[in-house]
Amino acid sequence: MGQRHSEITDQLKQFIEAQKLFFVATATADSRINLSPKGVDSLRVPDSNRVVWLNLTGSGNETAAHIQQNGRMTIMFAAFEGKPMILRLYGKATAVHRNDPSWAELYALFDPVPGARQIFDLDVELVQTSCGMAVPLFDYAGERHQLNDWASKKGEEGIRQYWKDKNRTSLDGIPTHIEEKNL
């Protein structure tokens, strides 16, 4: 059943790298909880207490708003094939934007993707596994390409305008500061 770890073991790293889908949860002390599914090849494990994930432009920017006020983040993985398991990573995250000194180094960990908005750098404080025996089995059918196609069609200027129009505040009105961080 459930186990706690102080770091991401090699076995857990292999599990993470094999997953096609993960979920990210954040919240401030008084905001709505944001829980988002993430895909694409957008997560890396640079060491046993750190993960970074490349965040792509989307309809909202809740995670960035929350992280600026309260760095708490949970990332969850679930085995949808093979041996059952749920893995959660708890920690404090920071948002790295294009204008930040560490952007180039972290972005180099990923294949270039149109619409890359920020990178979240999670300092993992607790790793927790649980059985996952009630998680159903699913077959992976492939990646969706609509987001990349949309971002490519918009182009850099169109993406920047989208950030101004749609990504400046959270659902609760918390500023994301995307303009001064990325523009």
Secondary structure, 3 states (H helix, E strand, C coil): CCEEECCCCHHHHHHHHHCCCEEEEECCCCCCCEEEEECCCCEEEEECCEEEEEEECCCCCHHHHHHHHCCEEEEEEECCCCCCCEEEEEEEEEEECCCCCCHHHHHCCCCCCCCEEEEEEEEEEEEEEECCCCCCCCCCCCCCCHHHHHHHHHHHHHHHHHHHHHCCECCCCCECCHHHHHC
